[in-house]
């Protein structure tokens, strides 16, 4: 069962929605996949809210400008607290209300980014970051995470070096540590994090993600397949 051949399900989301996050290093194709999955779910008749990190709220977007400004440097823990502040606003203003109303939420980055970038990338204690994530998110965690894996050099090549933000400007070793951190997280959370080869064509990546998502939605009884499937 693949791609657009997936049968249209009957709506059965229930009172609580479904939370999808998309993770990956710079230039991995997260935004492209997010747009594709949003359209796919809407075509199935589901309500979808898309958000991003940092950002997603009025306050969060202001924090985003500070975090990504290539004109400024900052302490690693300052960076963490800014990300967490933006995340908290996003959870309170967007993610939690949507889930409480039976809506699917797609987030371009979430808690795994903090562990990968500030934990494995910056070398901050993972245990402390997990605790801070728990506080910032009201313990709201994804049902499914797509990790688009791609070699750092290849990902950065997709972007214009002149437009690099503060984090994209980090050296290649930093981005390699972040990638390895993501893969380590995927090994730890095998049931939640699904790794996709990001070196392939975006259409192939989307088709694979749709198959995985459809299966997970059925397993969680969020959608009901047509009879005869």
N, CA, C and O of each residue as an XYZ file, in Angstrom:
916
protein
N       0.861     -1.194      0.000
C       0.000      0.000      0.000
C       0.885      1.228      0.000
O       1.629      1.429      0.960
N       0.843      2.044     -1.012
C       1.761      3.169     -1.058
C       1.163      4.407     -1.677
O       0.261      4.349     -2.513
N       1.699      5.532     -1.236
C       1.365      6.816     -1.840
C      -0.114      7.105     -1.856
O      -0.812      6.932     -0.856
N      -0.589      7.553     -3.020
C      -1.985      7.962     -3.151
C      -2.930      6.773     -3.269
O      -4.140      6.960     -3.388
N      -2.387      5.532     -3.237
C      -3.228      4.345     -3.291
C      -3.851      4.032     -1.941
O      -4.705      3.150     -1.847
N      -3.438      4.739     -0.892
C      -3.985      4.502      0.438
C      -5.470      4.845      0.424
O      -5.844      5.941      0.009
N      -6.335      3.906      0.881
C      -7.778      4.177      0.850
C      -8.171      5.278      1.817
O      -7.525      5.467      2.848
N      -9.211      5.992      1.492
C      -9.680      7.093      2.338
C     -10.335      6.525      3.593
O     -11.264      5.724      3.483
N      -9.875      6.919      4.790
C     -10.445      6.382      6.018
C     -11.689      7.145      6.457
O     -11.973      8.238      5.969
N     -12.410      6.550      7.375
C     -13.521      7.247      7.992
C     -12.992      8.052      9.168
O     -12.127      7.575      9.903
N     -13.498      9.265      9.356
C     -13.029     10.128     10.431
C     -13.358      9.519     11.795
O     -14.502      9.141     12.045
N     -12.368      9.425     12.671
C     -12.567      8.834     13.992
C     -11.546      9.379     14.978
O     -11.068      8.632     15.832
N     -11.194     10.668     14.887
C     -10.099     11.211     15.675
C     -10.378     11.185     17.176
O      -9.460     10.956     17.964
N     -11.606     11.411     17.581
C     -11.920     11.398     19.008
C     -11.632     12.733     19.670
O     -11.351     13.728     19.002
N     -11.706     12.738     21.005
C     -11.554     13.977     21.754
C     -10.125     14.511     21.733
O      -9.921     15.725     21.736
N      -9.136     13.623     21.713
C      -7.735     14.034     21.746
C      -7.121     13.838     20.372
O      -7.329     12.803     19.738
N      -6.368     14.821     19.909
C      -5.790     14.761     18.576
C      -4.587     13.838     18.459
O      -4.440     12.890     19.230
N      -3.733     14.124     17.493
C      -2.552     13.306     17.217
C      -1.401     14.260     16.940
O      -1.541     15.204     16.162
N      -0.265     14.012     17.577
C       0.855     14.953     17.534
C       2.032     14.363     16.760
O       2.598     13.339     17.142
N       2.385     15.035     15.662
C       3.499     14.607     14.799
C       4.604     15.665     14.853
O       4.331     16.859     14.737
N       5.832     15.226     15.028
C       6.958     16.155     14.936
C       7.901     15.693     13.838
O       8.009     14.504     13.539
N       8.577     16.665     13.248
C       9.546     16.378     12.188
C      10.878     16.977     12.597
O      10.977     18.173     12.871
N      11.902     16.135     12.637
C      13.214     16.545     13.104
C      14.284     16.275     12.048
O      14.074     15.515     11.102
N      15.421     16.908     12.235
C      16.541     16.699     11.321
C      17.495     17.874     11.376
O      17.160     18.938     11.896
N      18.674     17.673     10.839
C      19.661     18.744     10.822
C      19.296     19.777      9.761
O      18.298     19.631      9.055
N      20.106     20.808      9.658
C      19.847     21.889      8.696
C      19.836     21.350      7.264
O      20.709     20.576      6.873
N      18.841     21.770      6.497
C      18.766     21.381      5.096
C      18.289     19.966      4.844
O      18.470     19.430      3.751
N      17.676     19.356      5.854
C      17.258     17.956      5.703
C      15.941     17.802      4.943
O      15.636     16.717      4.448
N      15.164     18.873      4.847
C      13.899     18.796      4.112
C      12.687     18.689      5.016
O      11.646     18.182      4.596
N      12.803     19.155      6.246
C      11.696     19.076      7.202
C      10.466     19.848      6.738
O       9.348     19.335      6.783
N      10.677     21.064      6.298
C       9.557     21.914      5.897
C       8.797     21.324      4.713
O       7.569     21.390      4.658
N       9.531     20.753      3.775
C       8.903     20.130      2.605
C       8.035     18.955      3.022
O       6.913     18.804      2.539
N       8.554     18.119      3.921
C       7.783     16.976      4.390
C       6.566     17.426      5.187
O       5.486     16.852      5.047
N       6.731     18.439      6.014
C       5.622     18.943      6.821
C       4.474     19.414      5.931
O       3.312     19.105      6.197
N       4.794     20.151      4.888
C       3.763     20.646      3.971
C       3.049     19.494      3.283
O       1.828     19.510      3.130
N       3.817     18.499      2.872
C       3.232     17.339      2.191
C       2.308     16.544      3.096
O       1.233     16.122      2.670
N       2.716     16.334      4.340
C       1.888     15.579      5.276
C       0.625     16.355      5.660
O      -0.439     15.765      5.843
N       0.746     17.651      5.777
C      -0.420     18.476      6.107
C      -1.477     18.356      5.016
O      -2.659     18.164      5.302
N      -1.043     18.471      3.771
C      -1.973     18.350      2.650
C      -2.594     16.955      2.598
O      -3.792     16.810      2.356
N      -1.781     15.943      2.823
C      -2.261     14.553      2.816
C      -3.350     14.342      3.867
O      -4.394     13.763      3.568
N      -3.113     14.808      5.091
C      -4.076     14.627      6.178
C      -5.351     15.420      5.928
O      -6.450     14.949      6.219
N      -5.200     16.625      5.389
C      -6.386     17.428      5.070
C      -7.222     16.748      3.991
O      -8.450     16.816      4.018
N      -6.557     16.094      3.041
C      -7.276     15.370      1.998
C      -8.012     14.161      2.558
O      -8.976     13.684      1.960
N      -7.558     13.666      3.707
C      -8.255     12.572      4.380
C      -9.446     13.079      5.189
O     -10.215     12.290      5.739
N      -9.591     14.390      5.257
C     -10.704     14.969      5.986
C     -10.395     15.334      7.414
O     -11.304     15.610      8.197
N      -9.108     15.340      7.770
C      -8.714     15.660      9.136
C      -8.342     17.136      9.274
O      -7.824     17.741      8.336
N      -8.607     17.704     10.436
C      -8.184     19.066     10.726
C      -6.725     19.033     11.166
O      -6.331     18.187     11.969
N      -5.927     19.955     10.638
C      -4.484     19.950     10.907
C      -4.013     21.346     11.279
O      -4.402     22.334     10.656
N      -3.173     21.413     12.302
C      -2.498     22.653     12.678
C      -1.005     22.441     12.483
O      -0.437     21.472     12.987
N      -0.371     23.350     11.750
C       1.082     23.292     11.570
C       1.736     24.378     12.413
O       1.246     25.505     12.490
N       2.843     24.022     13.041
C       3.600     24.999     13.796
C       5.089     24.708     13.653
O       5.483     23.664     13.134
N       5.907     25.645     14.122
C       7.346     25.451     13.991
C       8.070     25.937     15.243
O       7.530     26.701     16.045
N       9.306     25.471     15.383
C      10.152     25.922     16.487
C      11.508     26.368     15.954
O      12.025     25.796     14.994
N      12.079     27.392     16.581
C      11.382     28.284     17.504
C      10.349     29.110     16.751
O      10.501     29.383     15.561
N       9.305     29.500     17.456
C       8.254     30.288     16.827
C       6.887     29.737     17.157
O       6.666     29.192     18.239
N       5.973     29.882     16.220
C       4.645     29.325     16.386
C       3.654     30.228     17.090
O       2.444     30.043     16.954
N       4.141     31.191     17.834
C       3.274     32.146     18.527
C       3.880     33.534     18.344
O       5.008     33.661     17.867
N       3.147     34.561     18.717
C       3.656     35.924     18.593
C       4.945     36.104     19.388
O       5.932     36.641     18.885
N       4.918     35.645     20.638
C       6.119     35.731     21.478
C       7.220     34.836     20.920
O       8.386     35.228     20.873
N       6.841     33.633     20.499
C       7.822     32.688     19.975
C       8.548     33.189     18.739
O       9.745     32.952     18.578
N       7.825     33.883     17.863
C       8.460     34.406     16.649
C       9.463     35.516     16.980
O      10.478     35.669     16.299
N       9.171     36.281     18.025
C      10.120     37.306     18.461
C      11.378     36.660     19.043
O      12.494     37.122     18.807
N      11.178     35.591     19.802
C      12.319     34.852     20.353
C      13.130     34.221     19.228
O      14.357     34.165     19.300
N      12.448     33.747     18.189
C      13.123     33.135     17.049
C      14.138     34.099     16.429
O      15.258     33.712     16.097
N      13.725     35.357     16.282
C      14.626     36.346     15.688
C      15.892     36.518     16.532
O      16.987     36.677     15.992
N      15.736     36.485     17.848
C      16.893     36.610     18.733
C      17.790     35.379     18.611
O      19.010     35.498     18.495
N      17.174     34.201     18.637
C      17.937     32.952     18.615
C      18.728     32.764     17.329
O      19.855     32.270     17.357
N      18.148     33.150     16.213
C      18.772     32.875     14.917
C      19.586     34.036     14.360
O      20.216     33.908     13.310
N      19.575     35.165     15.060
C      20.339     36.320     14.585
C      21.828     35.995     14.508
O      22.439     35.614     15.507
N      22.403     36.146     13.331
C      23.829     35.838     13.163
C      24.719     36.967     13.657
O      25.945     36.871     13.615
N      24.096     38.027     14.120
C      24.869     39.166     14.626
C      25.256     38.971     16.090
O      26.167     39.633     16.589
N      24.555     38.054     16.783
C      24.762     37.893     18.220
C      25.279     36.500     18.568
O      24.962     35.518     17.897
N      26.080     36.436     19.630
C      26.492     35.162     20.209
C      25.821     35.068     21.568
O      25.403     36.084     22.123
N      25.711     33.855     22.114
C      25.096     33.724     23.430
C      25.587     32.470     24.137
O      26.052     31.519     23.509
N      25.473     32.494     25.446
C      25.814     31.346     26.266
C      24.877     30.183     25.926
O      23.714     30.401     25.587
N      25.376     28.967     26.015
C      24.591     27.788     25.633
C      23.330     27.622     26.461
O      22.286     27.236     25.935
N      23.419     27.912     27.766
C      22.229     27.782     28.606
C      21.230     28.912     28.342
O      20.021     28.719     28.474
N      21.735     30.083     27.971
C      20.839     31.164     27.563
C      20.037     30.704     26.349
O      18.829     30.923     26.267
N      20.722     30.072     25.420
C      20.087     29.540     24.216
C      18.994     28.546     24.593
O      17.894     28.591     24.042
N      19.294     27.654     25.526
C      18.319     26.657     25.961
C      17.065     27.319     26.515
O      15.949     26.972     26.128
N      17.253     28.270     27.421
C      16.097     28.899     28.056
C      15.245     29.678     27.064
O      14.025     29.744     27.214
N      15.872     30.264     26.058
C      15.108     30.959     25.026
C      14.282     29.978     24.201
O      13.110     30.227     23.919
N      14.894     28.867     23.817
C      14.161     27.838     23.085
C      12.986     27.317     23.916
O      11.884     27.129     23.401
N      13.235     27.088     25.193
C      12.193     26.563     26.072
C      11.058     27.564     26.262
O       9.890     27.179     26.326
N      11.400     28.843     26.352
C      10.372     29.875     26.495
C       9.475     29.902     25.263
O       8.252     29.984     25.377
N      10.090     29.832     24.090
C       9.314     29.800     22.844
C       8.457     28.541     22.782
O       7.304     28.581     22.350
N       9.031     27.425     23.218
C       8.287     26.147     23.196
C       7.085     26.201     24.127
O       5.993     25.757     23.771
N       7.291     26.747     25.317
C       6.193     26.837     26.272
C       5.027     27.626     25.683
O       3.875     27.205     25.785
N       5.324     28.762     25.071
C       4.278     29.576     24.449
C       3.559     28.797     23.350
O       2.338     28.873     23.216
N       4.327     28.055     22.574
C       3.760     27.281     21.473
C       2.835     26.184     21.996
O       1.762     25.950     21.440
N       3.251     25.524     23.054
C       2.425     24.472     23.648
C       1.127     25.057     24.190
O       0.041     24.548     23.911
N       1.250     26.118     24.957
C       0.089     26.718     25.613
C      -0.869     27.354     24.613
O      -2.086     27.233     24.753
N      -0.321     28.034     23.601
C      -1.159     28.798     22.667
C      -1.652     27.956     21.472
O      -2.736     28.206     20.944
N      -0.871     26.984     21.059
C      -1.208     26.262     19.825
C      -1.371     24.757     19.988
O      -2.427     24.204     19.680
N      -0.332     24.103     20.469
C      -0.296     22.641     20.450
C      -1.348     22.018     21.360
O      -2.139     21.188     20.911
N      -1.365     22.404     22.622
C      -2.310     21.812     23.568
C      -3.768     22.089     23.211
O      -4.579     21.163     23.223
N      -4.132     23.350     22.889
C      -5.533     23.601     22.512
C      -5.979     22.779     21.303
O      -7.107     22.288     21.262
N      -5.093     22.632     20.324
C      -5.443     21.855     19.134
C      -5.659     20.383     19.493
O      -6.647     19.783     19.071
N      -4.755     19.808     20.258
C      -4.888     18.404     20.649
C      -6.145     18.178     21.472
O      -6.812     17.154     21.319
N      -6.471     19.115     22.335
C      -7.676     18.991     23.169
C      -8.953     19.039     22.348
O     -10.012     18.613     22.807
N      -8.849     19.556     21.136
C     -10.010     19.651     20.254
C      -9.986     18.616     19.133
O     -10.662     18.769     18.116
N      -9.194     17.559     19.334
C      -9.177     16.467     18.362
C      -8.542     16.800     17.036
O      -8.909     16.230     16.008
N      -7.583     17.726     17.046
C      -6.922     18.170     15.816
C      -5.522     17.564     15.721
O      -4.846     17.388     16.735
N      -5.096     17.249     14.515
C      -3.732     16.764     14.290
C      -2.780     17.960     14.299
O      -3.045     18.976     13.656
N      -1.684     17.836     15.022
C      -0.668     18.887     15.069
C       0.607     18.378     14.417
O       1.084     17.288     14.734
N       1.154     19.169     13.506
C       2.456     18.871     12.900
C       3.408     19.978     13.320
O       3.152     21.155     13.062
N       4.503     19.604     13.966
C       5.486     20.586     14.422
C       6.828     20.365     13.738
O       7.383     19.267     13.759
N       7.328     21.419     13.140
C       8.673     21.424     12.556
C       9.634     21.720     13.712
O       9.879     22.880     14.043
N      10.166     20.675     14.313
C      11.027     20.660     15.502
C      10.213     20.698     16.795
O       9.129     21.275     16.873
N      10.802     20.043     17.814
C      10.197     20.047     19.146
C      11.276     19.639     20.146
O      12.430     20.038     19.991
N      10.936     18.869     21.147
C      11.862     18.572     22.247
C      13.144     17.861     21.812
O      14.202     18.087     22.399
N      13.063     17.010     20.798
C      14.262     16.283     20.350
C      15.338     17.240     19.847
O      16.529     16.951     19.955
N      14.918     18.375     19.300
C      15.893     19.356     18.823
C      16.764     19.872     19.959
O      17.970     20.056     19.796
N      16.142     20.104     21.115
C      16.919     20.580     22.264
C      17.959     19.551     22.675
O      19.106     19.899     22.955
N      17.564     18.289     22.712
C      18.500     17.239     23.101
C      19.621     17.087     22.071
O      20.783     16.899     22.431
N      19.261     17.170     20.785
C      20.255     16.986     19.729
C      21.213     18.171     19.614
O      22.429     17.991     19.554
N      20.657     19.384     19.585
C      21.481     20.577     19.365
C      22.186     21.049     20.633
O      23.406     21.214     20.647
N      21.421     21.264     21.686
C      22.043     21.793     22.902
C      22.676     20.693     23.747
O      23.641     20.939     24.471
N      22.131     19.480     23.654
C      22.702     18.360     24.388
C      23.923     17.781     23.693
O      25.052     17.974     24.144
N      23.697     17.079     22.603
C      24.813     16.445     21.890
C      25.670     17.448     21.140
O      26.884     17.268     21.038
N      25.062     18.495     20.616
C      25.828     19.492     19.877
C      26.653     20.397     20.769
O      27.851     20.570     20.549
N      26.010     20.980     21.782
C      26.691     21.923     22.689
C      27.358     21.232     23.880
O      28.219     21.812     24.541
N      26.953     19.994     24.143
C      27.563     19.260     25.248
C      26.925     19.506     26.599
O      27.547     19.232     27.625
N      25.693     20.017     26.633
C      24.997     20.232     27.892
C      24.394     18.915     28.388
O      24.127     18.020     27.585
N      24.176     18.785     29.701
C      23.689     17.518     30.283
C      22.306     17.122     29.758
O      21.339     17.871     29.900
N      22.228     15.954     29.160
C      20.972     15.462     28.595
C      19.898     15.324     29.674
O      18.738     15.667     29.446
N      20.283     14.826     30.836
C      19.308     14.602     31.904
C      18.629     15.913     32.314
O      17.418     15.949     32.528
N      19.406     16.972     32.421
C      18.844     18.278     32.793
C      17.942     18.801     31.684
O      16.875     19.350     31.955
N      18.364     18.634     30.453
C      17.554     19.100     29.321
C      16.222     18.359     29.250
O      15.199     18.957     28.914
N      16.226     17.078     29.559
C      14.978     16.316     29.570
C      14.022     16.856     30.636
O      12.819     16.968     30.400
N      14.561     17.187     31.795
C      13.720     17.737     32.863
C      13.125     19.080     32.465
O      11.948     19.351     32.704
N      13.961     19.918     31.853
C      13.484     21.230     31.420
C      12.430     21.105     30.324
O      11.455     21.856     30.309
N      12.627     20.156     29.409
C      11.639     19.903     28.363
C      10.297     19.509     28.973
O       9.242     19.956     28.523
N      10.353     18.674     29.994
C       9.140     18.198     30.641
C       8.344     19.363     31.234
O       7.117     19.403     31.138
N       9.064     20.313     31.852
C       8.412     21.483     32.436
C       7.824     22.375     31.347
O       6.685     22.830     31.453
N       8.607     22.619     30.303
C       8.192     23.545     29.243
C       6.997     23.035     28.454
O       6.202     23.828     27.949
N       6.864     21.719     28.342
C       5.841     21.140     27.461
C       4.586     20.660     28.163
O       3.668     20.163     27.510
N       4.525     20.800     29.489
C       3.392     20.244     30.250
C       3.295     18.732     30.024
O       2.215     18.147     30.106
N       4.432     18.120     29.740
C       4.529     16.681     29.480
C       3.738     16.257     28.238
O       3.251     15.130     28.152
N       3.622     17.177     27.283
C       2.981     16.859     26.003
C       4.065     16.383     25.048
O       4.929     17.163     24.645
N       4.024     15.108     24.685
C       5.044     14.544     23.812
C       4.422     14.014     22.518
O       3.230     13.706     22.492
N       5.201     13.905     21.460
C       4.678     13.472     20.162
C       4.219     12.015     20.169
O       4.752     11.178     20.898
N       3.227     11.742     19.346
C       2.827     10.361     19.086
C       3.759      9.713     18.074
O       4.007      8.508     18.119
N       4.268     10.529     17.163
C       5.136     10.034     16.097
C       6.106     11.126     15.675
O       5.722     12.279     15.482
N       7.363     10.745     15.535
C       8.388     11.688     15.086
C       9.079     11.140     13.847
O       9.542      9.999     13.839
N       9.148     11.951     12.806
C       9.924     11.596     11.618
C      11.279     12.288     11.714
O      11.352     13.514     11.792
N      12.333     11.509     11.706
C      13.688     12.047     11.692
C      14.248     11.876     10.283
O      14.498     10.757      9.835
N      14.439     12.990      9.597
C      14.996     12.941      8.244
C      16.517     12.990      8.378
O      17.088     14.011      8.762
N      17.148     11.887      8.061
C      18.595     11.779      8.249
C      19.339     12.078      6.955
O      19.034     11.530      5.896
N      20.322     12.960      7.072
C      21.131     13.344      5.916
C      22.508     13.767      6.410
O      22.617     14.365      7.480
N      23.564     13.469      5.650
C      24.899     13.923      6.064
C      24.930     15.447      6.170
O      24.394     16.131      5.299
N      25.549     15.993      7.224
C      25.547     17.448      7.442
C      26.048     18.259      6.254
O      25.464     19.288      5.914
N      27.118     17.805      5.624
C      27.662     18.547      4.494
C      26.658     18.676      3.375
O      26.536     19.732      2.755
N      25.940     17.603      3.117
C      24.954     17.614      2.034
C      23.781     18.522      2.373
O      23.260     19.226      1.508
N      23.368     18.502      3.642
C      22.261     19.352      4.059
C      22.598     20.820      3.937
O      21.793     21.610      3.444
N      23.793     21.192      4.388
C      24.208     22.596      4.352
C      24.411     23.085      2.919
O      24.232     24.268      2.630
N      24.783     22.172      2.026
C      24.966     22.532      0.618
C      23.665     22.997     -0.031
O      23.681     23.726     -1.023
N      22.545     22.568      0.535
C      21.240     22.937     -0.023
C      20.880     24.382      0.301
O      19.933     24.930     -0.264
N      21.621     24.992      1.198
C      21.326     26.352      1.628
C      22.376     27.319      1.102
O      23.503     26.926      0.799
N      21.996     28.585      0.997
C      22.928     29.629      0.570
C      23.749     30.059      1.777
O      23.198     30.559      2.758
N      25.062     29.867      1.711
C      25.929     30.161      2.845
C      25.792     31.608      3.317
O      25.949     31.893      4.504
N      25.505     32.502      2.406
C      25.354     33.915      2.775
C      24.120     34.161      3.640
O      24.026     35.176      4.330
N      23.170     33.213      3.597
C      21.933     33.362      4.358
C      21.929     32.533      5.637
O      20.911     32.469      6.325
N      23.058     31.897      5.968
C      23.122     31.064      7.168
C      22.756     31.868      8.413
O      23.208     33.000      8.584
N      21.930     31.273      9.287
C      21.636     31.916     10.571
C      22.718     31.529     11.582
O      23.698     30.873     11.229
N      22.537     31.935     12.830
C      23.574     31.743     13.844
C      23.914     30.266     14.062
O      25.077     29.919     14.268
N      22.916     29.413     14.016
C      23.149     27.987     14.255
C      23.675     27.307     13.002
O      24.550     26.444     13.087
N      23.160     27.679     11.858
C      23.658     27.101     10.600
C      25.133     27.436     10.395
O      25.855     26.682      9.744
N      25.585     28.567     10.951
C      26.974     29.001     10.790
C      27.966     28.186     11.632
O      29.176     28.322     11.456
N      27.471     27.349     12.534
C      28.363     26.528     13.347
C      29.211     25.626     12.448
O      28.823     25.316     11.322
N      30.385     25.204     12.966
C      31.280     24.390     12.144
C      30.696     23.002     11.872
O      29.734     22.581     12.516
N      31.286     22.313     10.922
C      30.761     21.026     10.478
C      30.778     19.990     11.595
O      29.879     19.151     11.671
N      31.787     20.035     12.464
C      31.850     19.086     13.579
C      30.624     19.211     14.478
O      30.101     18.208     14.963
N      30.168     20.442     14.699
C      28.970     20.656     15.504
C      27.776     19.961     14.870
O      27.033     19.258     15.554
N      27.587     20.149     13.577
C      26.452     19.552     12.884
C      26.562     18.028     12.842
O      25.547     17.331     12.842
N      27.779     17.517     12.807
C      27.972     16.061     12.861
C      27.556     15.520     14.220
O      26.943     14.456     14.302
N      27.884     16.241     15.288
C      27.480     15.819     16.632
C      25.961     15.840     16.775
O      25.371     14.959     17.400
N      25.341     16.859     16.186
C      23.880     16.953     16.230
C      23.253     15.769     15.506
O      22.304     15.161     16.002
N      23.784     15.446     14.337
C      23.241     14.305     13.584
C      23.381     13.014     14.379
O      22.431     12.238     14.475
N      24.554     12.780     14.947
C      24.773     11.571     15.732
C      23.855     11.556     16.948
O      23.362     10.502     17.349
N      23.627     12.736     17.535
C      22.710     12.833     18.659
C      21.304     12.419     18.271
O      20.645     11.677     19.000
N      20.848     12.893     17.135
C      19.525     12.515     16.641
C      19.423     10.999     16.461
O      18.442     10.382     16.875
N      20.437     10.414     15.844
C      20.410      8.976     15.598
C      20.441      8.193     16.910
O      19.834      7.128     17.019
N      21.143      8.721     17.888
C      21.169      8.086     19.205
C      19.787      8.152     19.847
O      19.326      7.178     20.442
N      19.138      9.286     19.726
C      17.781      9.421     20.260
C      16.820      8.457     19.572
O      15.925      7.899     20.207
N      17.013      8.267     18.269
C      16.157      7.352     17.515
C      16.337      5.912     17.984
O      15.379      5.140     18.015
N      17.562      5.556     18.347
C      17.804      4.200     18.848
C      17.151      4.001     20.213
O      16.713      2.898     20.542
N      17.089      5.058     20.997
C      16.493      4.987     22.327
C      14.968      4.924     22.245
O      14.324      4.174     22.979
N      14.406      5.721     21.342
C      12.935      5.817     21.215
C      12.481      5.212     19.890
O      11.897      5.902     19.054
N      12.749      3.935     19.704
C      12.475      3.279     18.429
C      11.001      3.296     18.046
O      10.667      3.413     16.867
N      10.132      3.183     19.018
C       8.703      3.118     18.709
C       8.152      4.461     18.246
O       7.221      4.513     17.442
N       8.727      5.541     18.755
C       8.217      6.875     18.413
C       8.920      7.498     17.221
O       8.273      8.118     16.377
N      10.239      7.343     17.139
C      11.027      8.029     16.111
C      11.269      7.110     14.916
O      11.856      6.036     15.048
N      10.813      7.547     13.766
C      11.006      6.803     12.528
C      12.031      7.544     11.669
O      11.830      8.705     11.313
N      13.116      6.873     11.344
C      14.203      7.488     10.584
C      13.977      7.299      9.083
O      13.724      6.190      8.614
N      14.072      8.396      8.348
C      13.905      8.377      6.900
C      15.196      8.847      6.239
O      15.803      9.823      6.680
N      15.609      8.160      5.192
C      16.794      8.550      4.422
C      16.487      9.836      3.656
O      15.720      9.826      2.693
N      17.091     10.940      4.092
C      16.805     12.236      3.493
C      17.570     12.541      2.227
O      17.426     13.630      1.670
N      18.385     11.603      1.753
C      19.142     11.849      0.523
C      18.302     11.543     -0.721
O      18.718     11.835     -1.843
N      17.137     10.964     -0.520
C      16.301     10.577     -1.657
C      15.424     11.728     -2.150
O      15.419     12.819     -1.581
N      14.696     11.455     -3.207
C      13.789     12.444     -3.776
C      12.694     12.779     -2.761
O      12.190     11.880     -2.087
N      12.314     14.066     -2.639
C      11.281     14.468     -1.681
C       9.967     13.700     -1.834
O       9.288     13.435     -0.843
N       9.606     13.341     -3.066
C       8.364     12.597     -3.293
C       8.440     11.211     -2.672
O       7.455     10.720     -2.119
N       9.608     10.576     -2.763
C       9.794      9.255     -2.166
C       9.736      9.345     -0.645
O       9.157      8.483      0.017
N      10.343     10.395     -0.100
C      10.325     10.605      1.351
C       8.895     10.791      1.834
O       8.500     10.216      2.848
N       8.119     11.589      1.114
C       6.732     11.836      1.490
C       5.906     10.560      1.427
O       5.111     10.293      2.328
N       6.084      9.764      0.369
C       5.327      8.517      0.237
C       5.607      7.575      1.405
O       4.690      6.957      1.945
N       6.875      7.472      1.789
C       7.238      6.601      2.912
C       6.614      7.109      4.213
O       6.081      6.333      5.006
N       6.689      8.407      4.411
C       6.128      8.999      5.627
C       4.610      8.814      5.684
O       4.057      8.558      6.753
N       3.940      8.941      4.547
C       2.488      8.767      4.518
C       2.104      7.342      4.897
O       1.139      7.138      5.633
N       2.844      6.363      4.407
C       2.544      4.966      4.738
C       2.695      4.715      6.236
O       1.853      4.074      6.866
N       3.788      5.236      6.788
C       4.048      5.046      8.218
C       2.984      5.754      9.047
O       2.469      5.190     10.013
N       2.656      6.973      8.678
C       1.662      7.754      9.412
C       0.289      7.101      9.357
O      -0.400      7.014     10.373
N      -0.109      6.644      8.184
C      -1.415      5.994      8.037
C      -1.512      4.785      8.958
O      -2.510      4.604      9.656
N      -0.483      3.969      8.954
C      -0.468      2.763      9.799
C      -0.569      3.132     11.270
O      -1.290      2.483     12.028
N       0.162      4.185     11.683
C       0.164      4.594     13.083
C      -1.205      5.157     13.498
O      -1.671      4.907     14.610
N      -1.835      5.908     12.608
C      -3.156      6.461     12.906
C      -4.192      5.355     13.088
O      -5.067      5.447     13.949
N      -4.084      4.312     12.271
C      -4.993      3.177     12.399
C      -4.724      2.428     13.710
O      -5.659      2.059     14.421
N      -3.441      2.207     14.024
C      -3.072      1.502     15.247
C      -3.583      2.227     16.489
O      -4.027      1.597     17.450
N      -3.515      3.557     16.458
C      -3.951      4.364     17.602
C      -5.463      4.635     17.568
O      -5.999      5.357     18.410
N      -6.137      4.036     16.571
C      -7.583      4.168     16.422
C      -8.011      5.627     16.250
O      -9.056      6.055     16.741
N      -7.161      6.375     15.532
C      -7.489      7.762     15.223
C      -8.222      7.871     13.897
O      -8.942      8.842     13.665
N      -8.048      6.894     13.032
C      -8.812      6.800     11.803
C      -9.228      5.345     11.619
O      -8.595      4.431     12.148
N     -10.279      5.154     10.878
C     -10.807      3.815     10.629
C     -10.755      3.539      9.134
O     -11.392      4.245      8.352
N     -10.005      2.522      8.727
C      -9.907      2.248      7.291
C     -11.229      1.801      6.701
O     -12.118      1.326      7.408
N     -11.340      1.963      5.389
C     -12.546      1.539      4.700
C     -12.670      0.024      4.797
O     -11.665     -0.683      4.870
N     -13.879     -0.462      4.797
C     -14.100     -1.903      4.833
C     -13.492     -2.548      3.606
O     -13.519     -1.987      2.511
N     -12.941     -3.739      3.804
C     -12.342     -4.447      2.689
C     -10.882     -4.188      2.529
O     -10.249     -4.776      1.652
N     -10.290     -3.288      3.379
C      -8.848     -3.015      3.255
C      -8.053     -4.229      3.698
O      -6.822     -4.205      3.671
